[in-house]
Amino acid sequence: MSSSLLPLRARKRISLTALIDVVFILLMFFMLTSTFSKWSAVPLKAATTGGESVANVEPQMLIMHDVNSFSIRGSESKAQLPLSELVSQLDTSRSLLLVPVSGIAVDALVRTLETLNEAGHESVQLGQLVK
C-alpha cells in the first residue's frame, strides 16, 4: 500500500507547561542547596588586664600598609613586602602585634589573620599606630 492512500493524522501539539514546571523546580532546588560563599570564623582572644606575664618579651610588630604591603618594625629591612615573604621572618614562639594603617578593609584584615594563623602564629593581637 502506498503512503498516499493513508489518511493524514492531525498533529497534536506537545504542551511545554509540564517541562517548564520541572525545569523551574530543578532550578529552585539547585539554588537553595548550593553555597555561593565560604563562611569561616577567625578565632580571637579577649584582651587581658595585664595579670598574665608573657615572659617579658616584646611582641613582634607587623605593620599592614596595604592589602599586599607589610613591614616588620625593628627589622633592618625597611622595605614593604608581601605577607608571603615576611611570614618566614616572623618568630612563631613570640606574640605578634598586627597594626593596620587607617583605611584597610575588614576583609583584607581577616584574610591576613587567617594567613598568620595558618603559618602558626596563634597569639596575634590587633594594634593601632600612635603618632
C-alpha positions as CSV (number, residue, x, y, z in Angstrom):
1,M,0.0,0.0,0.0
2,S,1.3,3.4,-0.8
3,S,1.6,6.1,1.7
4,S,-0.5,8.5,-0.4
5,L,-3.6,6.4,0.3
6,L,-3.3,6.7,4.1
7,P,-5.3,9.5,5.7
8,L,-3.1,12.2,7.3
9,R,-3.3,12.4,11.0
10,A,-3.7,15.7,12.7
11,R,-0.6,16.5,14.6
12,K,-1.1,17.0,18.3
13,R,0.8,19.9,19.8
14,I,3.0,19.0,22.8
15,S,2.4,21.1,25.8
16,L,5.5,22.6,27.3
17,T,3.9,23.6,30.6
18,A,4.9,20.4,32.4
19,L,8.5,20.7,31.1
20,I,8.7,24.4,32.3
21,D,7.4,23.3,35.7
22,V,10.1,20.6,36.0
23,V,12.9,23.0,35.0
24,F,11.7,25.6,37.5
25,I,11.6,23.0,40.3
26,L,15.1,21.9,39.4
27,L,16.3,25.5,39.3
28,M,14.9,26.2,42.7
29,F,16.4,23.0,44.1
30,F,19.9,23.8,42.9
31,M,19.7,27.5,44.0
32,L,18.6,26.5,47.5
33,T,21.2,23.7,48.0
34,S,24.2,25.5,46.7
35,T,26.6,27.8,48.6
36,F,28.0,30.9,47.0
37,S,30.4,32.0,49.7
38,K,32.7,30.3,52.1
39,W,31.8,31.1,55.7
40,S,34.6,30.8,58.3
41,A,35.5,32.1,61.7
42,V,38.6,33.7,62.9
43,P,39.5,32.8,66.5
44,L,40.1,36.0,68.5
45,K,41.1,36.2,72.2
46,A,39.8,38.8,74.5
47,A,42.2,41.3,75.9
48,T,43.5,40.7,79.4
49,T,44.0,43.2,82.2
50,G,47.8,42.6,82.3
51,G,47.8,40.0,85.0
52,E,49.4,37.5,82.7
53,S,53.1,37.7,82.1
54,V,54.3,36.6,78.7
55,A,58.0,36.1,79.6
56,N,58.5,39.9,79.4
57,V,59.2,39.6,75.7
58,E,58.4,42.5,73.4
59,P,55.9,41.4,70.8
60,Q,56.8,41.5,67.1
61,M,55.0,44.3,65.3
62,L,53.8,43.7,61.8
63,I,52.5,46.8,60.1
64,M,49.9,46.4,57.4
65,H,50.3,49.3,54.9
66,D,48.1,47.9,52.2
67,V,46.5,44.6,51.2
68,N,49.8,43.3,49.9
69,S,52.2,45.6,51.6
70,F,53.6,44.8,55.1
71,S,56.7,45.7,57.1
72,I,58.2,44.5,60.4
73,R,59.0,47.2,62.8
74,G,62.5,46.9,64.2
75,S,63.9,44.8,61.3
76,E,66.9,46.1,59.4
77,S,65.0,46.0,56.2
78,K,62.6,49.0,55.8
79,A,61.1,47.6,52.6
80,Q,57.4,46.9,52.4
81,L,56.9,43.3,51.2
82,P,54.0,40.9,50.6
83,L,53.0,38.9,53.6
84,S,54.1,35.6,51.9
85,E,57.7,36.9,52.0
86,L,57.6,38.1,55.6
87,V,56.0,35.1,57.2
88,S,59.3,33.2,57.2
89,Q,61.0,36.1,59.1
90,L,58.5,36.1,61.9
91,D,59.1,34.1,65.1
92,T,56.1,31.8,65.9
93,S,57.1,31.5,69.5
94,R,56.7,35.2,70.2
95,S,53.4,37.1,70.2
96,L,52.6,39.2,67.2
97,L,51.0,42.6,67.1
98,L,49.3,43.3,63.8
99,V,48.9,47.1,63.2
100,P,46.8,48.1,60.2
101,V,47.1,51.7,58.9
102,S,43.8,53.6,58.5
103,G,41.7,52.7,55.5
104,I,42.4,48.9,55.5
105,A,39.2,46.9,54.6
106,V,38.0,44.4,57.1
107,D,38.0,41.5,54.7
108,A,41.7,42.2,54.0
109,L,42.4,42.2,57.7
110,V,40.6,38.9,58.2
111,R,42.5,37.3,55.3
112,T,45.7,38.4,56.9
113,L,44.7,37.0,60.3
114,E,43.8,33.7,58.6
115,T,47.2,33.6,56.8
116,L,49.1,34.3,60.0
117,N,47.0,31.6,61.8
118,E,47.8,29.0,59.1
119,A,51.5,30.0,59.4
120,G,51.5,29.0,63.1
121,H,51.0,32.4,64.8
122,E,48.4,31.6,67.4
123,S,48.9,34.7,69.5
124,V,48.0,37.7,67.2
125,Q,46.8,40.9,68.7
126,L,45.4,43.9,66.8
127,G,47.1,47.2,67.5
128,Q,47.0,50.9,66.5
129,L,49.7,53.2,65.4
130,V,50.0,56.2,67.7
131,K,51.6,59.3,66.3
